[in-house]
């Protein structure tokens, strides 16, 4: 097991303002150390049998493995989508100081 068990969570939001309404509480409540908001994303997907296209923003959420479930629950509360994206990616390595910072800043 890595010394700092960090995860990266990806989600999307319909716009920057919504992304900020999700990101700020996540960091304030220490569910995440950092949330990057990446603009100008075009998503193409199937929803309820129809092909859809939507402009969105990407949220890249850095947190501890033991905070992922709380992060998911809070994102669900804050998110306007019926089925918000929530993909958890393991971190196989990284700068030790950065991983420590993520672990410390997202500690309960």
N, C-alpha and C positions, 0 to 999 in steps of 0.2 A: 504494500500500500504506500502511495506517495506520502511524503512528509506533510504536505498541505493538500488536502483532498478537495480540489477546486473543480467547479463545473462552469460551463458557459451555456447559457440558455438563449435560444433565439425565439423571438416573437415578432409579429408585425402589428402595426396600428394604421388606421386610415389616414392620419395626418400628424403633423408635428405637435400640435396642441394636445391631442389625445396621448401621444407618446410621452409628453412631459407629465401629464396627469397620472400616468402609470409609473414613470421612472422616478419622480421625486419621492413619493411615499416608499417605494422599494428601497431607496437609499436611506431616507430618513428613518425608516423602521429597521434598518440594518438587515434587510432581507437580501440585499445586494451591496457589494462594495462600489460598483460602478455600473451605469447603464449607458451604452453608446446609442445614439439615435442617428441612424444613417438615412438621409433623405433620398428621394427620387428612385424609388423601387417600383417596378411594374410587375405585378403578379398576374399570371394566367393560370386559371384553375377551373375545375368543375365543381359547381355548387348546385345541389338539388336538381341534377340532371341537365343543367345548362352550362355552357362554356362561358366563363366570366373573365373580365380583365379589370384590374383595379390599380390605381396609383396608391402606394402605401409607403410607410417608412419602416425600417428594420430596427428592432431593439436588440442589442447584444448585451446580455445581462451576465455579470460575473458574480458568482456566489460560491459558498461552501456546499459540499455534497449534502451535508446534514440540514441545509436550509432550503433545498430544492422543493420539497413538498409544501412548505410554508410559502415560498415564493410563488408556486403554482396556484395555491389557494387565493393569495392576495391578488395576483394578476387576474384571476377569474372574476374577482369582485370588482376590479377597476376597469375591466375591458368591456367595450361595447359590442364586440362580436359574439354571436351565438356560440361559435366554436373557435376560440382564439388559438393561434399557433403557439405551441409550447414544446420546443425540441431541446432536449438536454444532451450536451456534448461533453464527454469526458476530456479532461486536460491531461495529456500524456507527459508533459514537461513544460518548462518555462523558466524564466528568471526567478530564482529562489526568493529574492527580495520582493518581487511583484506578487508572487503566489502567497507569500507571508502576509503582505498588505491586504490582499483580497480576503484571506482567511480571518484576519483580525477585524477588518472593517465590516464583515458580514456576520460576525459572531453575535449570538443573542445577548 
